[in-house]
């Protein structure tokens, strides 16, 4: 058995907290569905802002034809590593590494450590930024612990220790350097074409057959655009005027108003809820090795720095 079916089979282990566990920052920051729906498109837009990543996505995926499948697959994979059992998470990492070995072409290789680090960084940074902007503030100690927890994932995808930022401050410097005018992040024509699909996707399933124009619903993704660094937003050529900022603020305010009134089964990711059931089914919760404050993190309570710019 291979692929997703094999991963799902080994995710029935009871009492296993997985690679992170209930005391981890990852379990806290990745559970709210609306936050991930904001962080997901932001991370994708940052990933393809790297010309080599954009080339690989364009040549080796059905992204243009079915962007929802790509986003859903990316999200499911990420959450399986965060919330799955240890065996499930490791199986998913192996599956992705095998897939990445097939993604090569002129000017790109999905197993290039520099590209792997950038893709990893966009997921980590977007999770912190979305939580800080919409549900925050995220205190710096929690952000530092979250980053520390994710370093083994980067290593599992081929990022050597010499390239991996040692702590949150070094990670923030790395992201800033990547986005700098002399850095490798350059929004090109391929990225802009893919961004149109991300931000103006056809509706899935039955809704897609109605033939509704994207303009009727694509404004729901404006908060994700608002989370982007201003320089990246400008390079893409995304409009960001008063109307966009007002809609962004209204959607985030509405989410705050309704979020705490909704049951956890509706507003939290099913993978997070399934992980809790996996632990409680066998008695008292186990605590993962990452549940405490990670070594090297700060104990200060000042909020983590935001990368959002209006």
VOPAGU-2260 file (C-alpha; in pm, 1 decimal, decimal comma):
REM VOPAGU-2260
SITE   aa  ch    i         X         Y         Z
SITE  UNK   A    0       0,0       0,0       0,0
SITE  UNK   A    1     136,9     345,9     -87,2
SITE  UNK   A    2      51,8     715,4     -85,0
SITE  UNK   A    3    -230,8     862,5     119,2
SITE  UNK   A    4    -399,9     527,4     189,3
SITE  UNK   A    5     -87,9     397,2     362,8
SITE  UNK   A    6     -60,9     717,8     564,0
SITE  UNK   A    7    -422,5     694,4     672,7
SITE  UNK   A    8    -379,0     331,0     777,5
SITE  UNK   A    9     -97,8     403,4    1020,9
SITE  UNK   A   10    -281,7     702,3    1169,3
SITE  UNK   A   11    -502,0     481,7    1387,3
SITE  UNK   A   12    -240,0     437,2    1659,7
SITE  UNK   A   13    -393,5     520,0    1996,9
SITE  UNK   A   14    -227,2     733,2    2259,3
SITE  UNK   A   15      54,3     850,1    2031,3
SITE  UNK   A   16      94,4    1231,7    2050,3
SITE  UNK   A   17     285,4    1237,0    1722,2
SITE  UNK   A   18     581,6    1459,5    1645,4
SITE  UNK   A   19     436,9    1755,2    1838,7
SITE  UNK   A   20     165,3    1671,0    2090,8
SITE  UNK   A   21     -99,5    1860,9    2289,8
SITE  UNK   A   22     148,3    2079,7    2477,3
SITE  UNK   A   23     315,6    2208,4    2163,1
SITE  UNK   A   24     283,7    2553,4    2011,5
SITE  UNK   A   25     214,3    2385,4    1676,1
SITE  UNK   A   26    -104,1    2224,5    1806,1
SITE  UNK   A   27    -220,7    2561,3    1936,6
SITE  UNK   A   28    -137,1    2773,1    1631,5
SITE  UNK   A   29    -258,4    2536,4    1358,7
SITE  UNK   A   30    -600,4    2436,0    1484,3
SITE  UNK   A   31    -830,9    2723,0    1378,2
SITE  UNK   A   32    -966,7    2666,8    1026,3
SITE  UNK   A   33   -1004,9    3034,3     933,2
SITE  UNK   A   34    -648,0    3111,8    1035,2
SITE  UNK   A   35    -511,3    2835,6     813,5
SITE  UNK   A   36    -732,2    2947,1     526,5
SITE  UNK   A   37    -559,1    3283,6     556,4
SITE  UNK   A   38    -211,0    3143,6     608,5
SITE  UNK   A   39    -243,3    2888,4     325,7
SITE  UNK   A   40    -287,2    3128,0      30,7
SITE  UNK   A   41     -27,9    3364,9     181,0
SITE  UNK   A   42     226,5    3084,6     200,1
SITE  UNK   A   43     153,1    2973,2    -157,1
SITE  UNK   A   44     194,7    3326,7    -288,8
SITE  UNK   A   45     526,9    3362,5    -107,3
SITE  UNK   A   46     646,5    3023,9    -231,5
SITE  UNK   A   47     584,3    3096,7    -599,3
SITE  UNK   A   48     739,3    3441,9    -559,7
SITE  UNK   A   49    1064,1    3245,1    -581,6
SITE  UNK   A   50    1117,3    3194,6    -956,8
SITE  UNK   A   51    1245,1    2837,4    -918,5
SITE  UNK   A   52     948,0    2732,0    -706,0
SITE  UNK   A   53     709,5    2893,9    -954,0
SITE  UNK   A   54     874,3    2706,1   -1242,0
SITE  UNK   A   55     842,3    2374,2   -1061,7
SITE  UNK   A   56     477,5    2430,3    -970,6
SITE  UNK   A   57     390,0    2538,8   -1323,3
SITE  UNK   A   58     558,9    2239,0   -1486,4
SITE  UNK   A   59     475,4    1958,4   -1244,2
SITE  UNK   A   60     125,5    2012,5   -1107,8
SITE  UNK   A   61    -232,0    2054,2   -1224,9
SITE  UNK   A   62    -246,1    2378,4   -1031,3
SITE  UNK   A   63    -403,4    2581,8   -1313,1
SITE  UNK   A   64    -677,7    2328,3   -1376,5
SITE  UNK   A   65    -757,8    2246,7   -1012,8
SITE  UNK   A   66    -611,4    2496,1    -761,8
SITE  UNK   A   67    -842,9    2372,2    -485,4
SITE  UNK   A   68    -691,1    2025,4    -511,3
SITE  UNK   A   69    -340,9    2168,9    -473,5
SITE  UNK   A   70    -434,9    2384,0    -174,4
SITE  UNK   A   71    -631,0    2099,7     -14,2
SITE  UNK   A   72    -343,7    1857,1     -69,6
SITE  UNK   A   73     -88,5    2097,5      74,3
SITE  UNK   A   74    -305,7    2165,2     378,1
SITE  UNK   A   75    -382,9    1798,5     442,5
SITE  UNK   A   76     -17,6    1705,8     412,6
SITE  UNK   A   77      92,9    1981,5     650,6
SITE  UNK   A   78    -172,8    1893,3     907,3
SITE  UNK   A   79     -94,4    1522,7     886,5
SITE  UNK   A   80     261,3    1601,5     991,0
SITE  UNK   A   81     144,7    1834,6    1270,1
SITE  UNK   A   82    -144,1    1628,9    1411,5
SITE  UNK   A   83     -88,5    1275,1    1284,5
SITE  UNK   A   84      61,4     990,8    1482,8
SITE  UNK   A   85     438,2     961,3    1469,1
SITE  UNK   A   86     414,2     683,5    1208,2
SITE  UNK   A   87     164,8     882,2    1001,4
SITE  UNK   A   88     375,0    1198,0    1007,0
SITE  UNK   A   89     691,8    1011,1     910,3
SITE  UNK   A   90     508,7     825,7     632,2
SITE  UNK   A   91     386,7    1157,0     494,2
SITE  UNK   A   92     738,1    1300,9     499,7
SITE  UNK   A   93     865,5     995,6     312,2
SITE  UNK   A   94     585,8    1028,3      57,6
SITE  UNK   A   95     662,1    1395,1      -2,8
SITE  UNK   A   96    1034,9    1334,3     -32,2
SITE  UNK   A   97     969,3    1063,9    -292,0
SITE  UNK   A   98     740,7    1300,5    -481,8
SITE  UNK   A   99     992,8    1584,1    -467,5
SITE  UNK   A  100    1261,5    1363,7    -622,8
SITE  UNK   A  101    1054,2    1362,4    -942,6
SITE  UNK   A  102    1018,4    1741,0    -957,8
SITE  UNK   A  103    1322,0    1857,9   -1148,9
SITE  UNK   A  104    1376,7    2069,5   -1455,7
SITE  UNK   A  105    1578,6    2353,0   -1597,7
SITE  UNK   A  106    1662,0    2588,1   -1311,8
SITE  UNK   A  107    1478,6    2402,9   -1035,8
SITE  UNK   A  108    1493,1    2092,2    -820,9
SITE  UNK   A  109    1238,0    2038,5    -544,6
SITE  UNK   A  110    1507,4    1870,8    -333,5
SITE  UNK   A  111    1735,7    2175,4    -348,4
SITE  UNK   A  112    1795,3    2261,0      20,4
SITE  UNK   A  113    1762,7    2634,4     -51,0
SITE  UNK   A  114    1418,1    2584,9    -206,8
SITE  UNK   A  115    1311,5    2341,4      65,7
SITE  UNK   A  116    1407,8    2596,3     329,9
SITE  UNK   A  117    1212,3    2874,2     158,6
SITE  UNK   A  118     898,0    2660,3     124,3
SITE  UNK   A  119     930,6    2556,1     488,4
SITE  UNK   A  120     986,1    2917,3     595,1
SITE  UNK   A  121     670,9    3039,3     419,6
SITE  UNK   A  122     459,3    2789,7     613,8
SITE  UNK   A  123     617,4    2875,9     948,7
SITE  UNK   A  124     611,2    3251,4     890,6
SITE  UNK   A  125     253,5    3251,7     756,3
SITE  UNK   A  126     127,0    3054,0    1055,8
SITE  UNK   A  127     281,2    3304,6    1297,0
SITE  UNK   A  128     169,0    3608,8    1095,8
SITE  UNK   A  129    -191,8    3491,5    1053,8
SITE  UNK   A  130    -226,9    3408,0    1423,3
SITE  UNK   A  131     -63,2    3733,1    1529,1
SITE  UNK   A  132    -277,4    3947,9    1299,2
SITE  UNK   A  133    -611,8    3775,3    1345,8
SITE  UNK   A  134    -602,5    3603,5    1683,9
SITE  UNK   A  135    -295,0    3751,1    1849,2
SITE  UNK   A  136     -84,1    3886,9    1971,1
SITE  UNK   A  137     142,7    3582,0    1952,7
SITE  UNK   A  138     392,3    3628,9    2232,4
SITE  UNK   A  139     752,9    3596,2    2126,9
SITE  UNK   A  140     817,9    3293,6    2348,1
SITE  UNK   A  141     538,0    3103,3    2175,6
SITE  UNK   A  142     660,1    3202,5    1828,8
SITE  UNK   A  143    1013,4    3097,0    1923,5
SITE  UNK   A  144     888,6    2763,8    2055,5
SITE  UNK   A  145     685,7    2706,5    1738,5
SITE  UNK   A  146     987,5    2773,5    1520,1
SITE  UNK   A  147    1203,6    2542,1    1731,2
SITE  UNK   A  148     942,7    2266,1    1699,1
SITE  UNK   A  149     939,2    2292,0    1319,0
SITE  UNK   A  150    1316,4    2261,1    1269,8
SITE  UNK   A  151    1308,2    1877,0    1259,8
SITE  UNK   A  152    1062,1    1898,9     969,6
SITE  UNK   A  153    1299,3    2118,4     773,4
SITE  UNK   A  154    1579,4    1869,6     838,8
SITE  UNK   A  155    1355,4    1582,9     725,7
SITE  UNK   A  156    1307,1    1760,3     393,2
SITE  UNK   A  157    1678,0    1790,3     334,0
SITE  UNK   A  158    1771,4    2124,6     489,9
SITE  UNK   A  159    2113,9    2082,2     654,6
SITE  UNK   A  160    2182,1    2231,6     996,2
SITE  UNK   A  161    2435,2    2473,7     850,2
SITE  UNK   A  162    2155,8    2638,0     645,5
SITE  UNK   A  163    1881,0    2621,0     905,9
SITE  UNK   A  164    1840,5    2942,2    1110,7
SITE  UNK   A  165    1934,9    2857,7    1468,2
SITE  UNK   A  166    1651,7    3046,0    1641,8
SITE  UNK   A  167    1357,0    3276,4    1580,2
SITE  UNK   A  168    1569,6    3589,6    1547,3
SITE  UNK   A  169    1791,8    3421,7    1287,1
SITE  UNK   A  170    1481,9    3291,7    1109,0
SITE  UNK   A  171    1334,1    3642,1    1090,5
SITE  UNK   A  172    1662,3    3772,3     951,6
SITE  UNK   A  173    1661,1    3494,6     691,2
SITE  UNK   A  174    1307,8    3582,9     573,9
SITE  UNK   A  175    1395,0    3953,2     559,5
SITE  UNK   A  176    1707,3    3878,1     354,4
SITE  UNK   A  177    1510,6    3660,5     112,4
SITE  UNK   A  178    1263,1    3943,4      54,4
SITE  UNK   A  179    1527,5    4216,2      28,1
SITE  UNK   A  180    1586,9    4393,2    -307,3
SITE  UNK   A  181    1904,7    4188,6    -357,3
SITE  UNK   A  182    1743,6    3863,6    -237,8
SITE  UNK   A  183    1623,2    3569,4    -450,0
SITE  UNK   A  184    1252,2    3646,8    -422,5
SITE  UNK   A  185    1147,9    3797,9    -754,2
SITE  UNK   A  186     783,6    3790,6    -861,7
SITE  UNK   A  187     788,0    3695,5   -1229,0
SITE  UNK   A  188     529,3    3638,9   -1498,3
SITE  UNK   A  189     483,7    3273,5   -1404,5
SITE  UNK   A  190     415,3    3367,7   -1042,1
SITE  UNK   A  191     164,3    3632,7   -1147,8
SITE  UNK   A  192     -15,5    3382,9   -1370,9
SITE  UNK   A  193     -34,6    3127,8   -1089,7
SITE  UNK   A  194    -145,4    3396,9    -844,1
SITE  UNK   A  195    -446,8    3470,8   -1063,0
SITE  UNK   A  196    -551,9    3108,4   -1019,1
SITE  UNK   A  197    -493,9    3122,1    -642,3
SITE  UNK   A  198    -693,1    3441,6    -590,9
SITE  UNK   A  199    -962,2    3387,5    -856,0
SITE  UNK   A  200   -1021,0    3011,9    -841,7
SITE  UNK   A  201   -1318,7    2834,9    -996,9
SITE  UNK   A  202   -1556,6    2709,8    -731,2
SITE  UNK   A  203   -1529,7    2337,0    -655,3
SITE  UNK   A  204   -1795,9    2070,3    -701,1
SITE  UNK   A  205   -2158,9    2161,5    -758,4
SITE  UNK   A  206   -2090,7    2531,9    -709,8
SITE  UNK   A  207   -1841,0    2524,1    -994,6
SITE  UNK   A  208   -2107,3    2402,5   -1235,0
SITE  UNK   A  209   -2311,5    2716,0   -1168,9
SITE  UNK   A  210   -2058,7    2918,8   -1365,7
SITE  UNK   A  211   -2042,3    3204,6   -1115,9
SITE  UNK   A  212   -1781,1    3469,1   -1203,2
SITE  UNK   A  213   -1490,5    3479,9    -952,6
SITE  UNK   A  214   -1560,4    3848,9    -883,4
SITE  UNK   A  215   -1861,7    3740,0    -678,2
SITE  UNK   A  216   -1651,9    3560,1    -420,0
SITE  UNK   A  217   -1281,1    3632,7    -464,3
SITE  UNK   A  218   -1303,2    3922,1    -216,7
SITE  UNK   A  219   -1310,5    3658,1      57,9
SITE  UNK   A  220    -937,4    3606,4      -9,5
SITE  UNK   A  221    -847,8    3972,6      36,8
SITE  UNK   A  222    -742,9    3916,1     401,2
SITE  UNK   A  223    -475,9    3675,7     273,4
SITE  UNK   A  224    -345,8    3950,3      43,6
SITE  UNK   A  225    -345,8    4184,8     341,1
SITE  UNK   A  226    -116,4    3945,8     530,0
SITE  UNK   A  227     151,4    3962,2     260,2
SITE  UNK   A  228     456,7    4183,0     305,2
SITE  UNK   A  229     382,3    4510,0     126,3
SITE  UNK   A  230     679,1    4467,7    -108,7
SITE  UNK   A  231     553,7    4128,7    -230,5
SITE  UNK   A  232     199,9    4259,0    -271,8
SITE  UNK   A  233     330,9    4545,2    -483,7
SITE  UNK   A  234     551,2    4315,5    -693,9
SITE  UNK   A  235     249,6    4103,4    -776,8
SITE  UNK   A  236      60,8    4418,9    -870,8
SITE  UNK   A  237    -226,4    4344,7    -633,3
SITE  UNK   A  238    -446,4    4649,2    -575,6
SITE  UNK   A  239    -467,7    4745,1    -209,1
SITE  UNK   A  240    -669,9    5062,2    -177,3
SITE  UNK   A  241    -913,2    5183,0      85,7
SITE  UNK   A  242   -1188,0    4950,1     -36,8
SITE  UNK   A  243    -966,7    4643,9      -4,7
SITE  UNK   A  244    -851,9    4745,5     343,2
SITE  UNK   A  245   -1210,5    4803,6     458,3
SITE  UNK   A  246   -1327,8    4464,3     331,9
SITE  UNK   A  247   -1023,5    4303,0     492,2
SITE  UNK   A  248   -1098,0    4466,9     827,1
SITE  UNK   A  249   -1468,9    4378,8     804,4
SITE  UNK   A  250   -1401,9    4010,5     733,2
SITE  UNK   A  251   -1150,2    3978,9    1016,3
SITE  UNK   A  252   -1385,7    4157,9    1257,4
SITE  UNK   A  253   -1672,1    3928,5    1154,4
SITE  UNK   A  254   -1452,4    3625,9    1211,1
SITE  UNK   A  255   -1365,7    3749,3    1561,3
SITE  UNK   A  256   -1734,2    3806,1    1638,7
SITE  UNK   A  257   -1848,3    3461,0    1529,5
SITE  UNK   A  258   -1549,5    3244,7    1607,9
SITE  UNK   A  259   -1602,2    3196,0    1979,5
SITE  UNK   A  260   -1974,2    3135,6    1927,8
SITE  UNK   A  261   -1919,3    2842,4    1695,1
SITE  UNK   A  262   -1863,5    2488,6    1826,6
SITE  UNK   A  263   -1512,8    2349,5    1803,6
SITE  UNK   A  264   -1635,3    2083,1    1560,9
SITE  UNK   A  265   -1719,6    2359,9    1313,4
SITE  UNK   A  266   -1434,3    2608,6    1354,5
SITE  UNK   A  267   -1135,2    2384,8    1426,7
SITE  UNK   A  268    -952,1    2164,5    1179,5
SITE  UNK   A  269   -1079,0    1804,5    1179,5
SITE  UNK   A  270    -718,4    1679,5    1200,7
SITE  UNK   A  271    -676,3    1861,1    1533,0
SITE  UNK   A  272    -997,0    1714,4    1670,9
SITE  UNK   A  273    -905,0    1365,6    1548,8
SITE  UNK   A  274    -566,5    1392,8    1719,8
SITE  UNK   A  275    -731,9    1474,9    2050,8
SITE  UNK   A  276    -967,3    1178,6    2011,4
SITE  UNK   A  277    -667,3     954,3    1935,9
SITE  UNK   A  278    -511,3    1053,9    2269,0
SITE  UNK   A  279    -819,1    1046,7    2490,2
SITE  UNK   A  280    -930,2     708,8    2353,2
SITE  UNK   A  281    -654,6     540,3    2551,7
SITE  UNK   A  282    -677,8     732,5    2878,1
SITE  UNK   A  283    -475,5    1032,6    3000,5
SITE  UNK   A  284    -304,4    1242,7    2737,7
SITE  UNK   A  285      56,8    1181,3    2657,4
SITE  UNK   A  286     285,2    1482,5    2635,2
SITE  UNK   A  287     520,4    1512,5    2339,6
SITE  UNK   A  288     886,7    1590,7    2380,5
SITE  UNK   A  289     824,9    1934,2    2231,5
SITE  UNK   A  290     552,3    2035,4    2474,4
SITE  UNK   A  291     775,3    2243,8    2697,4
SITE  UNK   A  292     958,6    2564,1    2622,4
SITE  UNK   A  293    1217,4    2479,5    2358,9
SITE  UNK   A  294    1581,4    2529,7    2433,1
SITE  UNK   A  295    1705,8    2864,6    2325,3
SITE  UNK   A  296    1369,7    3042,5    2330,7
SITE  UNK   A  297    1312,3    3370,0    2502,0
SITE  UNK   A  298    1096,6    3397,3    2810,4
SITE  UNK   A  299     980,4    3745,3    2728,3
SITE  UNK   A  300     612,7    3805,2    2659,7
SITE  UNK   A  301     655,7    4073,0    2395,1
SITE  UNK   A  302     457,9    3990,9    2079,7
SITE  UNK   A  303     631,1    3827,1    1784,5
SITE  UNK   A  304     713,2    4076,9    1513,0
SITE  UNK   A  305     459,2    4097,8    1231,1
SITE  UNK   A  306     541,4    4085,0     863,6
SITE  UNK   A  307     207,5    4226,4     760,7
SITE  UNK   A  308     207,6    4578,7     620,5
SITE  UNK   A  309    -108,4    4762,0     524,2
